[in-house]
Amino acid sequence: STGQSAFLPSLSYFHKTGLGITATGFVRKLDALDKGPSFYQLAISPSYDYIGEKFIAGVSYTNYVKTVSNEDFSTPFTHEVYAYAQLRKSIIRPFLALGWASGSYQDISLIPLKIRGDNILIIDTSKVELNDFSTTVGVSHTFSFQNVITKQDLLTFVPSLNLIAELQNYKTSPQSLGVLRDLDEDEDDDDEIDIERVRKRFNLNPKTLSKFSLQTLAFSANLNWYKSSYSLSLG
């Protein structure tokens, strides 16, 4: 029910050979108690793009560097590989992209239980490793207009329709199981026995593999203006 704006400064360099590198920062206010915005994540992306007469293609690798200790605000992924290909000459241009990402995060669950009539609160801490594979199939068309604002400029409008399918893999590794209060008031009783009984109540599936399924139907549009060596994009 709330919205928040983010600032993503980006610096890129592309060589005529097709090699390039991009650095993107992620800046926003993390919570209501913060006095100002925080720089919470950095993405470094080397890439290669091929621009031919009939098609374009490219591949990039992104490494995400977290700059804050709270993982709730940054992506759980650390490594990401993205590749794409698109025809150029056809009126309707088909597009195919493949993506793979991997990473991990710490999951902490507070679970209320009743042991021997006493209500207790269990803290279950686990490490979750995840891999995500995505496929995007789409079509687009480019509308081009020359000499729109100034002489020898170019304005393009590119609407596109995309289908996105994903396959996700989760692996859960329990790290610790704690109790916020004493399991019982009997000092002579061994709480380790009760903790072991609590552990047996959790039938966690250490590995989960989702089915490859359609996730999203997305429409997007980009407006680009080119003049000499300058460009302006709006999407």
N, C-alpha and C positions, 0 to 999 in steps of 0.2 A: 504493500500500500504506500510505499515511499519511493522516491526517485533520487538519484544522485548523479552528478556530472563527474566526468573524469577527463584528465588532460594527458594526451599521449604524444609527447614530442618525439619526432623521428628524424634521424639523420642517415642518408643513404649515399652510396657511391657506386656507379655502374660504369664499367669499362666497355669499350666498343667490341671487345672479344666476347662479351656476354657475361663475364664474371662481375659479381657485385657483392656488396655487404651492407647490411642495414642494422642500425641500433635503435631500439624503441624503448622509451621509458614509460612507466605507468604511474600516474600521480593522481591521488584523490584523498579526500578526508576519510579516515578509516572508521571513526566512530564519533559520537556526539561530544565526547570529552576532549577531542583533539582541538587544539587552538588553530591549526592550519593544516593544509594538505600534506600528505606524506608520500615520499618516493618509495613505493613498496615492491617494485619488480622491474627487471631489465631483461630485454630480449635481444640476443645477438644472432643475426641471420645471414650467413654467407649463402650465395645463390649463383645459379648459372641459367641464363635465358638464351634460347635460340630463336631467331626471327628469320624465317625463310619466306619465300614467295608464296608457298601454298599453305604453310602451317607455322604456328609458333608453339614452342614447348619450353619447359623449364623445370628446375628442381631446386629446392632450398632446404636447409637444415637450420633449426632454431634451438638455441639453448636458453632456457629461462633461468635467470639468477634472482632468487628471492632476497630482498634487502630488509625484510622485517621478520621477526620471530613468529608472529601470528600467521599460521598457514591459511586461516579462513579467508584472507583477503587476496591471496595469490593463487595462481593456477596450480593444481596438483601435478601437472606435467613438468618434466625437466627437459626431455628431448622430444623434438618433433621434426618429421620429414614430410615434405609436401612436393608433389610432382603434378604437372598439368600438361595438356596438349589441346590445341584448338585449330580448326581449319580457318583459313583467311579468305579464300577467294569466293566461297559460296555465299549466297544471299542470306540464308539462315545458317549460322555457324555453330556446328556441334562442339561441345566442350566436355572433356573428361579430366577429372582430378582424383588423385589418390593421396590419402594422408595417413600417417601412422604417428602415434604419440605414446610415450611411456613416462611413468613417474610414480610417486608414492606420497602418502600422507598418513598422519597419525589420527586414528579415530578413537575418541573417548566417549563412552556411554555411561550414563548414570541410571542404574536399574534398581528399583525398589523390590525387595523380597521380604518374605515372612519366614523366619527360622524359629522353631519352638515357640510360636506365638508372638515373637518380637519382630517389629518392623525394622529392617535395616536397609542401608543404601550401599549398593555395590558399585565400585568404579572399575569398569572394564576398559583397558587400554590395548589397542591393537594397531599393527602396521598394515596398511592396505596398499598393495602394489597393483597398478592397473596399466593395461595396454588398450589402446583404442585404434581401431582401423576404420577409416571412412572412405566412401566412394561418392563422388558427385558427378552426375550426368546432367548436362544442361544444353540449352540452345539460346542464341542471342542474335541480334541484328544491330548493325551500326548505321545510324543516320548521320550524314556529314553535311556541313554547311561552311562555305568559305566567305571571307570578307564580311563577317557579321558585325563586329565591333570596330575593327580597324582593317586597313588594307593588309592582305597576305596573312590573315589569321585563319584559324580552323576551329570550328565548333563541332563536337561529336556528341551524340546522345545514344547510349547503348543500354536498352532494356534486355534482361535475361531471365529465364525461368529455369530453376534447378531442382533436381531430385537428389536428396541426400540419404544414403543408407549407411548404417554403422554396425560394427561388431566389437563388443567390449569384453574384456577379460579382467576379473578381479581375483586377487589372492590375498587372503587375510591371515596374518601371523600374530597370534595372541602374544602380548608382551608382559602384561601384569594384570593382576586382579586384586583390588584393594577393597577395604571396608571402612566406611566413614565413622563407624562406632563399633564398640565391642559387641561381638555376636551374642554374648550372654553375660550375666552378672556373676557367674560362678568363676571365681579366680582359679580354682583347681582344675577347671575343665580346659582341655586343649582346643584352642580355637582353630588350629590347623586342620583338625578333623572336619569341623564345620565348613571351613573354606574349601576343602576338597569336595565336600558334598555340594557346595555351590557351583564349583567348576563343572561337575558332572551334569548340572542342569542346563548348561549351555551346549547345544549341539550345533556349533558353528560349522558351516560348510567352508573349508579353507580355500576352495577354489570355485569360482563361478564363471561360466562362459555363456554369454548371451547369444541368441540367434542373430544371424545376419538379417536385418530387417530395415524397412523404410522408416526413416525418422522424421524427415521434414520435406515439405514442398515450399520452396522459397522463391520469391520474386525480388529482383533488385534492378536498380537503374543507376547509371553513371553519366554525369555530364562533365565533359572535358573541354577546356579551351587551350589552344596552342598558339603561340606567337614567338617566332624565332626560336631561341633556346629556352623560353619560359613556358610554363604550363600551369593550369589551375584546374583542380578536380573537385567534383562534388558528387557524393554518392548517397 
